[in-house]
Amino acid sequence: MEKRIEILILFCTKTMYINICRGLFNNHKKIFAFLIASSIERDKGDINKSEWDLLLKGVGFNDISKVKPKPEKLNCT
């Protein structure tokens, strides 16, 4: 049963990719393929949230709780 479900998911993913890619330019096909692959990997747990945030936001934005607050400006009037 698990093997059948895996085959159905693979077939549906491939069919969706082929049908959507008909209307995309080559550069957009690569981005779309990356988004599908990364979504599958994140769903399986191979890519965790901190790794995904690092990829999207870059270094320094991983954990917002570790960011030092900006000092308030003093009103010197």
PQR file with spaces between the fields and no chain letter, atoms N, CA, C, O and H, PARSE charges and radii, in Angstrom:
ATOM       1  N    MET     1       0.828   -1.192    0.000 -0.4000 1.5000
ATOM       2  CA   MET     1       0.000    0.000    0.000 -0.0000 2.0000
ATOM       3  C    MET     1       0.878    1.264    0.000  0.5500 1.7000
ATOM       4  O    MET     1       0.592    2.222   -0.719 -0.5500 1.4000
ATOM       5  N    GLU     2       1.943    1.258    0.808 -0.4000 1.5000
ATOM       6  CA   GLU     2       2.828    2.426    0.861 -0.0000 2.0000
ATOM       7  C    GLU     2       3.529    2.662   -0.471  0.5500 1.7000
ATOM       8  O    GLU     2       3.699    3.803   -0.901 -0.5500 1.4000
ATOM       9  H    GLU     2       2.176    0.481    1.392  0.4000 1.0000
ATOM      10  N    LYS     3       3.932    1.578   -1.115 -0.4000 1.5000
ATOM      11  CA   LYS     3       4.588    1.705   -2.420 -0.0000 2.0000
ATOM      12  C    LYS     3       3.624    2.298   -3.448  0.5500 1.7000
ATOM      13  O    LYS     3       4.027    3.122   -4.269 -0.5500 1.4000
ATOM      14  H    LYS     3       3.794    0.651   -0.765  0.4000 1.0000
ATOM      15  N    ARG     4       2.364    1.888   -3.411 -0.4000 1.5000
ATOM      16  CA   ARG     4       1.354    2.409   -4.337 -0.0000 2.0000
ATOM      17  C    ARG     4       1.134    3.907   -4.103  0.5500 1.7000
ATOM      18  O    ARG     4       1.022    4.674   -5.060 -0.5500 1.4000
ATOM      19  H    ARG     4       2.036    1.219   -2.745  0.4000 1.0000
ATOM      20  N    ILE     5       1.074    4.319   -2.854 -0.4000 1.5000
ATOM      21  CA   ILE     5       0.897    5.741   -2.536 -0.0000 2.0000
ATOM      22  C    ILE     5       2.100    6.538   -3.022  0.5500 1.7000
ATOM      23  O    ILE     5       1.942    7.635   -3.558 -0.5500 1.4000
ATOM      24  H    ILE     5       1.165    3.697   -2.077  0.4000 1.0000
ATOM      25  N    GLU     6       3.299    5.997   -2.839 -0.4000 1.5000
ATOM      26  CA   GLU     6       4.511    6.672   -3.307 -0.0000 2.0000
ATOM      27  C    GLU     6       4.484    6.842   -4.823  0.5500 1.7000
ATOM      28  O    GLU     6       4.851    7.898   -5.338 -0.5500 1.4000
ATOM      29  H    GLU     6       3.427    5.106   -2.403  0.4000 1.0000
ATOM      30  N    ILE     7       4.048    5.798   -5.541 -0.4000 1.5000
ATOM      31  CA   ILE     7       3.947    5.869   -7.005 -0.0000 2.0000
ATOM      32  C    ILE     7       2.914    6.911   -7.423  0.5500 1.7000
ATOM      33  O    ILE     7       3.153    7.664   -8.367 -0.5500 1.4000
ATOM      34  H    ILE     7       3.750    4.940   -5.123  0.4000 1.0000
ATOM      35  N    LEU     8       1.776    6.969   -6.745 -0.4000 1.5000
ATOM      36  CA   LEU     8       0.739    7.950   -7.077 -0.0000 2.0000
ATOM      37  C    LEU     8       1.211    9.376   -6.830  0.5500 1.7000
ATOM      38  O    LEU     8       0.946   10.267   -7.638 -0.5500 1.4000
ATOM      39  H    LEU     8       1.582    6.357   -5.978  0.4000 1.0000
ATOM      40  N    ILE     9       1.905    9.596   -5.727 -0.4000 1.5000
ATOM      41  CA   ILE     9       2.435   10.937   -5.432 -0.0000 2.0000
ATOM      42  C    ILE     9       3.446   11.346   -6.487  0.5500 1.7000
ATOM      43  O    ILE     9       3.427   12.484   -6.957 -0.5500 1.4000
ATOM      44  H    ILE     9       2.120    8.872   -5.071  0.4000 1.0000
ATOM      45  N    LEU    10       4.329   10.431   -6.865 -0.4000 1.5000
ATOM      46  CA   LEU    10       5.319   10.719   -7.899 -0.0000 2.0000
ATOM      47  C    LEU    10       4.648   11.040   -9.228  0.5500 1.7000
ATOM      48  O    LEU    10       5.044   11.985   -9.911 -0.5500 1.4000
ATOM      49  H    LEU    10       4.345    9.507   -6.483  0.4000 1.0000
ATOM      50  N    PHE    11       3.644   10.268   -9.596 -0.4000 1.5000
ATOM      51  CA   PHE    11       2.925   10.493  -10.851 -0.0000 2.0000
ATOM      52  C    PHE    11       2.214   11.850  -10.841  0.5500 1.7000
ATOM      53  O    PHE    11       2.289   12.599  -11.814 -0.5500 1.4000
ATOM      54  H    PHE    11       3.322    9.500   -9.042  0.4000 1.0000
ATOM      55  N    CYS    12       1.533   12.158   -9.751 -0.4000 1.5000
ATOM      56  CA   CYS    12       0.813   13.441   -9.650 -0.0000 2.0000
ATOM      57  C    CYS    12       1.780   14.619   -9.701  0.5500 1.7000
ATOM      58  O    CYS    12       1.504   15.624  -10.357 -0.5500 1.4000
ATOM      59  H    CYS    12       1.472   11.549   -8.960  0.4000 1.0000
ATOM      60  N    THR    13       2.907   14.500   -9.012 -0.4000 1.5000
ATOM      61  CA   THR    13       3.914   15.574   -9.013 -0.0000 2.0000
ATOM      62  C    THR    13       4.472   15.785  -10.412  0.5500 1.7000
ATOM      63  O    THR    13       4.593   16.920  -10.872 -0.5500 1.4000
ATOM      64  H    THR    13       3.131   13.684   -8.479  0.4000 1.0000
ATOM      65  N    LYS    14       4.810   14.695  -11.088 -0.4000 1.5000
ATOM      66  CA   LYS    14       5.366   14.796  -12.438 -0.0000 2.0000
ATOM      67  C    LYS    14       4.343   15.378  -13.413  0.5500 1.7000
ATOM      68  O    LYS    14       4.688   16.224  -14.237 -0.5500 1.4000
ATOM      69  H    LYS    14       4.712   13.773  -10.714  0.4000 1.0000
ATOM      70  N    THR    15       3.101   14.937  -13.326 -0.4000 1.5000
ATOM      71  CA   THR    15       2.047   15.446  -14.209 -0.0000 2.0000
ATOM      72  C    THR    15       1.811   16.935  -13.980  0.5500 1.7000
ATOM      73  O    THR    15       1.669   17.702  -14.932 -0.5500 1.4000
ATOM      74  H    THR    15       2.820   14.250  -12.657  0.4000 1.0000
ATOM      75  N    MET    16       1.769   17.338  -12.713 -0.4000 1.5000
ATOM      76  CA   MET    16       1.580   18.752  -12.389 -0.0000 2.0000
ATOM      77  C    MET    16       2.741   19.576  -12.933  0.5500 1.7000
ATOM      78  O    MET    16       2.526   20.635  -13.523 -0.5500 1.4000
ATOM      79  H    MET    16       1.885   16.715  -11.939  0.4000 1.0000
ATOM      80  N    TYR    17       3.961   19.103  -12.742 -0.4000 1.5000
ATOM      81  CA   TYR    17       5.136   19.824  -13.232 -0.0000 2.0000
ATOM      82  C    TYR    17       5.090   19.987  -14.750  0.5500 1.7000
ATOM      83  O    TYR    17       5.313   21.084  -15.262 -0.5500 1.4000
ATOM      84  H    TYR    17       4.136   18.243  -12.263  0.4000 1.0000
ATOM      85  N    ILE    18       4.805   18.916  -15.461 -0.4000 1.5000
ATOM      86  CA   ILE    18       4.776   18.958  -16.930 -0.0000 2.0000
ATOM      87  C    ILE    18       3.700   19.921  -17.425  0.5500 1.7000
ATOM      88  O    ILE    18       3.956   20.724  -18.322 -0.5500 1.4000
ATOM      89  H    ILE    18       4.624   18.025  -15.044  0.4000 1.0000
ATOM      90  N    ASN    19       2.507   19.848  -16.854 -0.4000 1.5000
ATOM      91  CA   ASN    19       1.415   20.703  -17.309 -0.0000 2.0000
ATOM      92  C    ASN    19       1.660   22.176  -17.001  0.5500 1.7000
ATOM      93  O    ASN    19       1.333   23.035  -17.820 -0.5500 1.4000
ATOM      94  H    ASN    19       2.299   19.195  -16.125  0.4000 1.0000
ATOM      95  N    ILE    20       2.221   22.479  -15.852 -0.4000 1.5000
ATOM      96  CA   ILE    20       2.488   23.882  -15.511 -0.0000 2.0000
ATOM      97  C    ILE    20       3.659   24.418  -16.329  0.5500 1.7000
ATOM      98  O    ILE    20       3.644   25.579  -16.737 -0.5500 1.4000
ATOM      99  H    ILE    20       2.486   21.781  -15.187  0.4000 1.0000
ATOM     100  N    CYS    21       4.670   23.589  -16.574 -0.4000 1.5000
ATOM     101  CA   CYS    21       5.851   24.042  -17.309 -0.0000 2.0000
ATOM     102  C    CYS    21       5.562   24.364  -18.767  0.5500 1.7000
ATOM     103  O    CYS    21       6.369   25.023  -19.423 -0.5500 1.4000
ATOM     104  H    CYS    21       4.681   22.646  -16.243  0.4000 1.0000
ATOM     105  N    ARG    22       4.449   23.920  -19.274 -0.4000 1.5000
ATOM     106  CA   ARG    22       4.100   24.251  -20.661 -0.0000 2.0000
ATOM     107  C    ARG    22       3.963   25.752  -20.867  0.5500 1.7000
ATOM     108  O    ARG    22       4.197   26.260  -21.964 -0.5500 1.4000
ATOM     109  H    ARG    22       3.793   23.385  -18.741  0.4000 1.0000
ATOM     110  N    GLY    23       3.584   26.454  -19.813 -0.4000 1.5000
ATOM     111  CA   GLY    23       3.383   27.895  -19.934 -0.0000 2.0000
ATOM     112  C    GLY    23       4.506   28.731  -19.355  0.5500 1.7000
ATOM     113  O    GLY    23       4.356   29.945  -19.216 -0.5500 1.4000
ATOM     114  H    GLY    23       3.394   26.041  -18.923  0.4000 1.0000
ATOM     115  N    LEU    24       5.639   28.109  -19.009 -0.4000 1.5000
ATOM     116  CA   LEU    24       6.734   28.841  -18.388 -0.0000 2.0000
ATOM     117  C    LEU    24       7.935   28.948  -19.316  0.5500 1.7000
ATOM     118  O    LEU    24       8.146   28.101  -20.184 -0.5500 1.4000
ATOM     119  H    LEU    24       5.762   27.123  -19.122  0.4000 1.0000
ATOM     120  N    PHE    25       8.725   30.012  -19.116 -0.4000 1.5000
ATOM     121  CA   PHE    25      10.001   30.133  -19.796 -0.0000 2.0000
ATOM     122  C    PHE    25      11.001   29.210  -19.107  0.5500 1.7000
ATOM     123  O    PHE    25      10.753   28.747  -17.994 -0.5500 1.4000
ATOM     124  H    PHE    25       8.554   30.700  -18.410  0.4000 1.0000
ATOM     125  N    ASN    26      12.141   28.937  -19.768 -0.4000 1.5000
ATOM     126  CA   ASN    26      13.119   27.989  -19.230 -0.0000 2.0000
ATOM     127  C    ASN    26      13.640   28.395  -17.860  0.5500 1.7000
ATOM     128  O    ASN    26      13.773   27.547  -16.978 -0.5500 1.4000
ATOM     129  H    ASN    26      12.343   29.313  -20.673  0.4000 1.0000
ATOM     130  N    ASN    27      13.939   29.677  -17.664 -0.4000 1.5000
ATOM     131  CA   ASN    27      14.434   30.128  -16.354 -0.0000 2.0000
ATOM     132  C    ASN    27      13.389   29.910  -15.269  0.5500 1.7000
ATOM     133  O    ASN    27      13.718   29.541  -14.142 -0.5500 1.4000
ATOM     134  H    ASN    27      13.832   30.366  -18.380  0.4000 1.0000
ATOM     135  N    HIS    28      12.143   30.139  -15.616 -0.4000 1.5000
ATOM     136  CA   HIS    28      11.072   29.956  -14.634 -0.0000 2.0000
ATOM     137  C    HIS    28      10.830   28.477  -14.337  0.5500 1.7000
ATOM     138  O    HIS    28      10.407   28.124  -13.237 -0.5500 1.4000
ATOM     139  H    HIS    28      11.876   30.439  -16.532  0.4000 1.0000
ATOM     140  N    LYS    29      11.097   27.623  -15.310 -0.4000 1.5000
ATOM     141  CA   LYS    29      10.963   26.183  -15.090 -0.0000 2.0000
ATOM     142  C    LYS    29      11.950   25.710  -14.025  0.5500 1.7000
ATOM     143  O    LYS    29      11.620   24.865  -13.193 -0.5500 1.4000
ATOM     144  H    LYS    29      11.441   27.910  -16.204  0.4000 1.0000
ATOM     145  N    LYS    30      13.154   26.260  -14.059 -0.4000 1.5000
ATOM     146  CA   LYS    30      14.175   25.887  -13.067 -0.0000 2.0000
ATOM     147  C    LYS    30      13.754   26.328  -11.670  0.5500 1.7000
ATOM     148  O    LYS    30      13.911   25.580  -10.706 -0.5500 1.4000
ATOM     149  H    LYS    30      13.421   26.947  -14.735  0.4000 1.0000
ATOM     150  N    ILE    31      13.230   27.520  -11.563 -0.4000 1.5000
ATOM     151  CA   ILE    31      12.775   28.018  -10.263 -0.0000 2.0000
ATOM     152  C    ILE    31      11.605   27.185   -9.754  0.5500 1.7000
ATOM     153  O    ILE    31      11.555   26.827   -8.577 -0.5500 1.4000
ATOM     154  H    ILE    31      13.102   28.129  -12.347  0.4000 1.0000
ATOM     155  N    PHE    32      10.669   26.880  -10.640 -0.4000 1.5000
ATOM     156  CA   PHE    32       9.512   26.074  -10.265 -0.0000 2.0000
ATOM     157  C    PHE    32       9.941   24.678   -9.820  0.5500 1.7000
ATOM     158  O    PHE    32       9.413   24.150   -8.841 -0.5500 1.4000
ATOM     159  H    PHE    32      10.709   27.170  -11.596  0.4000 1.0000
ATOM     160  N    ALA    33      10.898   24.075  -10.536 -0.4000 1.5000
ATOM     161  CA   ALA    33      11.405   22.753  -10.163 -0.0000 2.0000
ATOM     162  C    ALA    33      12.073   22.801   -8.791  0.5500 1.7000
ATOM     163  O    ALA    33      11.907   21.889   -7.981 -0.5500 1.4000
ATOM     164  H    ALA    33      11.327   24.504  -11.331  0.4000 1.0000
ATOM     165  N    PHE    34      12.830   23.872   -8.538 -0.4000 1.5000
ATOM     166  CA   PHE    34      13.463   24.022   -7.225 -0.0000 2.0000
ATOM     167  C    PHE    34      12.419   24.150   -6.124  0.5500 1.7000
ATOM     168  O    PHE    34      12.567   23.549   -5.060 -0.5500 1.4000
ATOM     169  H    PHE    34      12.964   24.613   -9.196  0.4000 1.0000
ATOM     170  N    LEU    35      11.372   24.922   -6.366 -0.4000 1.5000
ATOM     171  CA   LEU    35      10.322   25.093   -5.356 -0.0000 2.0000
ATOM     172  C    LEU    35       9.597   23.783   -5.057  0.5500 1.7000
ATOM     173  O    LEU    35       9.294   23.490   -3.901 -0.5500 1.4000
ATOM     174  H    LEU    35      11.253   25.410   -7.230  0.4000 1.0000
ATOM     175  N    ILE    36       9.323   23.006   -6.085 -0.4000 1.5000
ATOM     176  CA   ILE    36       8.680   21.710   -5.864 -0.0000 2.0000
ATOM     177  C    ILE    36       9.602   20.784   -5.079  0.5500 1.7000
ATOM     178  O    ILE    36       9.181   20.154   -4.109 -0.5500 1.4000
ATOM     179  H    ILE    36       9.570   23.244   -7.025  0.4000 1.0000
ATOM     180  N    ALA    37      10.868   20.704   -5.506 -0.4000 1.5000
ATOM     181  CA   ALA    37      11.821   19.809   -4.830 -0.0000 2.0000
ATOM     182  C    ALA    37      12.041   20.224   -3.377  0.5500 1.7000
ATOM     183  O    ALA    37      12.090   19.375   -2.486 -0.5500 1.4000
ATOM     184  H    ALA    37      11.210   21.215   -6.294  0.4000 1.0000
ATOM     185  N    SER    38      12.174   21.526   -3.140 -0.4000 1.5000
ATOM     186  CA   SER    38      12.400   21.978   -1.762 -0.0000 2.0000
ATOM     187  C    SER    38      11.153   21.779   -0.908  0.5500 1.7000
ATOM     188  O    SER    38      11.271   21.503    0.286 -0.5500 1.4000
ATOM     189  H    SER    38      12.135   22.215   -3.864  0.4000 1.0000
ATOM     190  N    SER    39       9.976   21.910   -1.481 -0.4000 1.5000
ATOM     191  CA   SER    39       8.745   21.656   -0.728 -0.0000 2.0000
ATOM     192  C    SER    39       8.640   20.190   -0.314  0.5500 1.7000
ATOM     193  O    SER    39       8.223   19.876    0.800 -0.5500 1.4000
ATOM     194  H    SER    39       9.880   22.134   -2.451  0.4000 1.0000
ATOM     195  N    ILE    40       9.021   19.308   -1.216 -0.4000 1.5000
ATOM     196  CA   ILE    40       9.001   17.881   -0.908 -0.0000 2.0000
ATOM     197  C    ILE    40      10.008   17.571    0.199  0.5500 1.7000
ATOM     198  O    ILE    40       9.697   16.837    1.136 -0.5500 1.4000
ATOM     199  H    ILE    40       9.360   19.563   -2.122  0.4000 1.0000
ATOM     200  N    GLU    41      11.199   18.125    0.090 -0.4000 1.5000
ATOM     201  CA   GLU    41      12.231   17.889    1.100 -0.0000 2.0000
ATOM     202  C    GLU    41      11.837   18.462    2.463  0.5500 1.7000
ATOM     203  O    GLU    41      12.093   17.839    3.493 -0.5500 1.4000
ATOM     204  H    GLU    41      11.452   18.721   -0.671  0.4000 1.0000
ATOM     205  N    ARG    42      11.215   19.645    2.473 -0.4000 1.5000
ATOM     206  CA   ARG    42      10.765   20.232    3.742 -0.0000 2.0000
ATOM     207  C    ARG    42       9.643   19.407    4.350  0.5500 1.7000
ATOM     208  O    ARG    42       9.578   19.249    5.570 -0.5500 1.4000
ATOM     209  H    ARG    42      11.006   20.151    1.636  0.4000 1.0000
ATOM     210  N    ASP    43       8.763   18.881    3.513 -0.4000 1.5000
ATOM     211  CA   ASP    43       7.668   18.054    4.001 -0.0000 2.0000
ATOM     212  C    ASP    43       8.180   16.750    4.614  0.5500 1.7000
ATOM     213  O    ASP    43       7.642   16.276    5.614 -0.5500 1.4000
ATOM     214  H    ASP    43       8.816   19.010    2.523  0.4000 1.0000
ATOM     215  N    LYS    44       9.225   16.172    4.007 -0.4000 1.5000
ATOM     216  CA   LYS    44       9.814   14.946    4.535 -0.0000 2.0000
ATOM     217  C    LYS    44      10.647   15.209    5.785  0.5500 1.7000
ATOM     218  O    LYS    44      10.931   14.282    6.544 -0.5500 1.4000
ATOM     219  H    LYS    44       9.663   16.558    3.195  0.4000 1.0000
ATOM     220  N    GLY    45      11.040   16.458    6.007 -0.4000 1.5000
ATOM     221  CA   GLY    45      11.857   16.787    7.172 -0.0000 2.0000
ATOM     222  C    GLY    45      13.343   16.818    6.881  0.5500 1.7000
ATOM     223  O    GLY    45      14.147   16.962    7.802 -0.5500 1.4000
ATOM     224  H    GLY    45      10.810   17.211    5.391  0.4000 1.0000
ATOM     225  N    ASP    46      13.728   16.686    5.613 -0.4000 1.5000
ATOM     226  CA   ASP    46      15.144   16.722    5.257 -0.0000 2.0000
ATOM     227  C    ASP    46      15.710   18.142    5.318  0.5500 1.7000
ATOM     228  O    ASP    46      16.910   18.324    5.520 -0.5500 1.4000
ATOM     229  H    ASP    46      13.075   16.570    4.865  0.4000 1.0000
ATOM     230  N    ILE    47      14.860   19.133    5.147 -0.4000 1.5000
ATOM     231  CA   ILE    47      15.251   20.537    5.295 -0.0000 2.0000
ATOM     232  C    ILE    47      14.446   21.098    6.459  0.5500 1.7000
ATOM     233  O    ILE    47      13.217   21.151    6.402 -0.5500 1.4000
ATOM     234  H    ILE    47      13.885   18.986    4.983  0.4000 1.0000
ATOM     235  N    ASN    48      15.141   21.516    7.516 -0.4000 1.5000
ATOM     236  CA   ASN    48      14.401   22.061    8.659 -0.0000 2.0000
ATOM     237  C    ASN    48      14.178   23.565    8.492  0.5500 1.7000
ATOM     238  O    ASN    48      14.701   24.179    7.562 -0.5500 1.4000
ATOM     239  H    ASN    48      16.139   21.472    7.562  0.4000 1.0000
ATOM     240  N    LYS    49      13.411   24.140    9.388 -0.4000 1.5000
ATOM     241  CA   LYS    49      13.008   25.539    9.269 -0.0000 2.0000
ATOM     242  C    LYS    49      14.204   26.485    9.311  0.5500 1.7000
ATOM     243  O    LYS    49      14.238   27.460    8.561 -0.5500 1.4000
ATOM     244  H    LYS    49      12.986   23.642   10.143  0.4000 1.0000
ATOM     245  N    SER    50      15.175   26.222   10.163 -0.4000 1.5000
ATOM     246  CA   SER    50      16.325   27.127   10.265 -0.0000 2.0000
ATOM     247  C    SER    50      17.164   27.100    8.984  0.5500 1.7000
ATOM     248  O    SER    50      17.675   28.138    8.563 -0.5500 1.4000
ATOM     249  H    SER    50      15.147   25.430   10.773  0.4000 1.0000
ATOM     250  N    GLU    51      17.310   25.928    8.362 -0.4000 1.5000
ATOM     251  CA   GLU    51      18.035   25.851    7.096 -0.0000 2.0000
ATOM     252  C    GLU    51      17.285   26.592    5.984  0.5500 1.7000
ATOM     253  O    GLU    51      17.895   27.278    5.164 -0.5500 1.4000
ATOM     254  H    GLU    51      16.894   25.085    8.704  0.4000 1.0000
ATOM     255  N    TRP    52      15.976   26.448    5.967 -0.4000 1.5000
ATOM     256  CA   TRP    52      15.167   27.123    4.957 -0.0000 2.0000
ATOM     257  C    TRP    52      15.231   28.634    5.140  0.5500 1.7000
ATOM     258  O    TRP    52      15.353   29.375    4.165 -0.5500 1.4000
ATOM     259  H    TRP    52      15.481   25.891    6.634  0.4000 1.0000
ATOM     260  N    ASP    53      15.148   29.094    6.391 -0.4000 1.5000
ATOM     261  CA   ASP    53      15.250   30.526    6.670 -0.0000 2.0000
ATOM     262  C    ASP    53      16.617   31.062    6.276  0.5500 1.7000
ATOM     263  O    ASP    53      16.726   32.172    5.755 -0.5500 1.4000
ATOM     264  H    ASP    53      15.049   28.492    7.183  0.4000 1.0000
ATOM     265  N    LEU    54      17.663   30.277    6.524 -0.4000 1.5000
ATOM     266  CA   LEU    54      19.005   30.693    6.136 -0.0000 2.0000
ATOM     267  C    LEU    54      19.098   30.855    4.623  0.5500 1.7000
ATOM     268  O    LEU    54      19.709   31.808    4.138 -0.5500 1.4000
ATOM     269  H    LEU    54      17.575   29.376    6.948  0.4000 1.0000
ATOM     270  N    LEU    55      18.503   29.946    3.883 -0.4000 1.5000
ATOM     271  CA   LEU    55      18.517   30.030    2.419 -0.0000 2.0000
ATOM     272  C    LEU    55      17.741   31.257    1.934  0.5500 1.7000
ATOM     273  O    LEU    55      18.195   31.963    1.034 -0.5500 1.4000
ATOM     274  H    LEU    55      18.006   29.173    4.277  0.4000 1.0000
ATOM     275  N    LEU    56      16.582   31.509    2.525 -0.4000 1.5000
ATOM     276  CA   LEU    56      15.749   32.614    2.073 -0.0000 2.0000
ATOM     277  C    LEU    56      16.252   33.979    2.530  0.5500 1.7000
ATOM     278  O    LEU    56      16.248   34.936    1.756 -0.5500 1.4000
ATOM     279  H    LEU    56      16.213   30.936    3.257  0.4000 1.0000
ATOM     280  N    LYS    57      16.682   34.068    3.781 -0.4000 1.5000
ATOM     281  CA   LYS    57      17.001   35.368    4.370 -0.0000 2.0000
ATOM     282  C    LYS    57      18.481   35.658    4.456  0.5500 1.7000
ATOM     283  O    LYS    57      18.874   36.824    4.465 -0.5500 1.4000
ATOM     284  H    LYS    57      16.685   33.290    4.410  0.4000 1.0000
ATOM     285  N    GLY    58      19.312   34.637    4.517 -0.4000 1.5000
ATOM     286  CA   GLY    58      20.746   34.830    4.615 -0.0000 2.0000
ATOM     287  C    GLY    58      21.223   34.803    6.057  0.5500 1.7000
ATOM     288  O    GLY    58      20.435   34.613    6.983 -0.5500 1.4000
ATOM     289  H    GLY    58      18.993   33.690    4.509  0.4000 1.0000
ATOM     290  N    VAL    59      22.508   34.995    6.230 -0.4000 1.5000
ATOM     291  CA   VAL    59      23.123   34.958    7.550 -0.0000 2.0000
ATOM     292  C    VAL    59      22.687   36.177    8.354  0.5500 1.7000
ATOM     293  O    VAL    59      22.562   37.275    7.812 -0.5500 1.4000
ATOM     294  H    VAL    59      23.148   35.149    5.478  0.4000 1.0000
ATOM     295  N    GLY    60      22.460   35.983    9.621 -0.4000 1.5000
ATOM     296  CA   GLY    60      22.112   37.096   10.489 -0.0000 2.0000
ATOM     297  C    GLY    60      20.633   37.203   10.768  0.5500 1.7000
ATOM     298  O    GLY    60      20.231   37.928   11.678 -0.5500 1.4000
ATOM     299  H    GLY    60      22.562   35.091   10.062  0.4000 1.0000
ATOM     300  N    PHE    61      19.828   36.514   10.023 -0.4000 1.5000
ATOM     301  CA   PHE    61      18.387   36.575   10.221 -0.0000 2.0000
ATOM     302  C    PHE    61      17.822   35.236   10.678  0.5500 1.7000
ATOM     303  O    PHE    61      16.608   35.034   10.664 -0.5500 1.4000
ATOM     304  H    PHE    61      20.155   35.925    9.284  0.4000 1.0000
ATOM     305  N    ASN    62      18.693   34.329   11.078 -0.4000 1.5000
ATOM     306  CA   ASN    62      18.241   32.999   11.478 -0.0000 2.0000
ATOM     307  C    ASN    62      17.317   33.042   12.681  0.5500 1.7000
ATOM     308  O    ASN    62      16.191   32.548   12.621 -0.5500 1.4000
ATOM     309  H    ASN    62      19.680   34.493   11.089  0.4000 1.0000
ATOM     310  N    ASP    63      17.781   33.621   13.759 -0.4000 1.5000
ATOM     311  CA   ASP    63      16.996   33.629   14.992 -0.0000 2.0000
ATOM     312  C    ASP    63      16.758   35.067   15.410  0.5500 1.7000
ATOM     313  O    ASP    63      17.678   35.745   15.867 -0.5500 1.4000
ATOM     314  H    ASP    63      18.696   34.022   13.809  0.4000 1.0000
ATOM     315  N    ILE    64      15.552   35.525   15.258 -0.4000 1.5000
ATOM     316  CA   ILE    64      15.211   36.923   15.549 -0.0000 2.0000
ATOM     317  C    ILE    64      15.355   37.242   17.036  0.5500 1.7000
ATOM     318  O    ILE    64      15.546   38.400   17.405 -0.5500 1.4000
ATOM     319  H    ILE    64      14.804   34.975   14.887  0.4000 1.0000
ATOM     320  N    SER    65      15.264   36.217   17.892 -0.4000 1.5000
ATOM     321  CA   SER    65      15.368   36.463   19.327 -0.0000 2.0000
ATOM     322  C    SER    65      16.797   36.828   19.738  0.5500 1.7000
ATOM     323  O    SER    65      16.998   37.408   20.805 -0.5500 1.4000
ATOM     324  H    SER    65      15.109   35.276   17.591  0.4000 1.0000
ATOM     325  N    LYS    66      17.785   36.497   18.911 -0.4000 1.5000
ATOM     326  CA   LYS    66      19.178   36.807   19.229 -0.0000 2.0000
ATOM     327  C    LYS    66      19.616   38.171   18.708  0.5500 1.7000
ATOM     328  O    LYS    66      20.729   38.615   18.988 -0.5500 1.4000
ATOM     329  H    LYS    66      17.621   36.026   18.044  0.4000 1.0000
ATOM     330  N    VAL    67      18.753   38.832   17.956 -0.4000 1.5000
ATOM     331  CA   VAL    67      19.091   40.139   17.411 -0.0000 2.0000
ATOM     332  C    VAL    67      19.002   41.176   18.523  0.5500 1.7000
ATOM     333  O    VAL    67      18.010   41.250   19.247 -0.5500 1.4000
ATOM     334  H    VAL    67      17.849   38.472   17.728  0.4000 1.0000
ATOM     335  N    LYS    68      20.065   41.980   18.644 -0.4000 1.5000
ATOM     336  CA   LYS    68      20.090   43.018   19.675 -0.0000 2.0000
ATOM     337  C    LYS    68      19.147   44.147   19.278  0.5500 1.7000
ATOM     338  O    LYS    68      19.105   44.536   18.111 -0.5500 1.4000
ATOM     339  H    LYS    68      20.871   41.920   18.056  0.4000 1.0000
ATOM     340  N    PRO    69      18.395   44.673   20.231 -0.5600 1.5000
ATOM     341  CA   PRO    69      17.510   45.793   19.893  0.2800 2.0000
ATOM     342  C    PRO    69      18.308   47.051   19.591  0.5500 1.7000
ATOM     343  O    PRO    69      19.381   47.274   20.152 -0.5500 1.4000
ATOM     344  N    LYS    70      17.770   47.864   18.701 -0.4000 1.5000
ATOM     345  CA   LYS    70      18.434   49.116   18.355 -0.0000 2.0000
ATOM     346  C    LYS    70      18.244   50.107   19.501  0.5500 1.7000
ATOM     347  O    LYS    70      17.162   50.184   20.083 -0.5500 1.4000
ATOM     348  H    LYS    70      16.898   47.683   18.245  0.4000 1.0000
ATOM     349  N    PRO    71      19.295   50.866   19.826 -0.5600 1.5000
ATOM     350  CA   PRO    71      19.139   51.853   20.909  0.2800 2.0000
ATOM     351  C    PRO    71      18.202   52.979   20.473  0.5500 1.7000
ATOM     352  O    PRO    71      18.166   53.367   19.305 -0.5500 1.4000
ATOM     353  N    GLU    72      17.451   53.487   21.437 -0.4000 1.5000
ATOM     354  CA   GLU    72      16.530   54.577   21.139 -0.0000 2.0000
ATOM     355  C    GLU    72      17.312   55.866   20.968  0.5500 1.7000
ATOM     356  O    GLU    72      18.326   56.082   21.631 -0.5500 1.4000
ATOM     357  H    GLU    72      17.479   53.172   22.386  0.4000 1.0000
ATOM     358  N    LYS    73      16.830   56.725   20.069 -0.4000 1.5000
ATOM     359  CA   LYS    73      17.471   58.025   19.877 -0.0000 2.0000
ATOM     360  C    LYS    73      17.083   58.933   21.013  0.5500 1.7000
ATOM     361  O    LYS    73      15.935   58.951   21.456 -0.5500 1.4000
ATOM     362  H    LYS    73      16.006   56.549   19.530  0.4000 1.0000
ATOM     363  N    LEU    74      18.057   59.688   21.479 -0.4000 1.5000
ATOM     364  CA   LEU    74      17.800   60.639   22.559 -0.0000 2.0000
ATOM     365  C    LEU    74      17.310   61.965   21.973  0.5500 1.7000
ATOM     366  O    LEU    74      17.829   62.435   20.960 -0.5500 1.4000
ATOM     367  H    LEU    74      18.990   59.673   21.119  0.4000 1.0000
ATOM     368  N    ASN    75      16.326   62.551   22.608 -0.4000 1.5000
ATOM     369  CA   ASN    75      15.815   63.846   22.174 -0.0000 2.0000
ATOM     370  C    ASN    75      16.565   64.910   22.944  0.5500 1.7000
ATOM     371  O    ASN    75      16.301   65.127   24.126 -0.5500 1.4000
ATOM     372  H    ASN    75      15.904   62.169   23.431  0.4000 1.0000
ATOM     373  N    CYS    76      17.486   65.567   22.292 -0.4000 1.5000
ATOM     374  CA   CYS    76      18.344   66.572   22.949 -0.0000 2.0000
ATOM     375  C    CYS    76      17.885   67.986   22.590  0.5500 1.7000
ATOM     376  O    CYS    76      18.631   68.734   21.958 -0.5500 1.4000
ATOM     377  H    CYS    76      17.700   65.390   21.332  0.4000 1.0000
ATOM     378  N    THR    77      16.704   68.346   22.975 -0.4000 1.5000
ATOM     379  CA   THR    77      16.225   69.710   22.691 -0.0000 2.0000
ATOM     380  C    THR    77      16.193   70.538   23.932  0.5500 1.7000
ATOM     381  O    THR    77      15.817   71.709   23.883 -0.5500 1.4000
ATOM     382  H    THR    77      16.098   67.739   23.489  0.4000 1.0000
